[in-house]
Amino acid sequence: MSAATNIINVAKTSYTVAVMAILGVFAFVSSILIAWPALAYLASKLFV
């Protein structure tokens, strides 16, 4: 494999990792925001 092919493969890999990390953070924040009312309701019933 040539050096140019290695550079292209590294660029593709880092782009894929970056996109997956951004989507993972978005999914995590979305799940917290969606579940927040239910968690608040359960906490209020548990502690009051």
GIVENKA-V79943 format. One record per run of one state. SS is the DSSP state (a for helix, b for strand, c for the rest). FROM is the first residue (numbers start at 1). LEN is the number of residues. Records with the same first field share a line. If there is no record, write none. Layout:
SS = FROM-LEN  FROM-LEN
This chain:
c = 1-2  48-1
a = 3-45
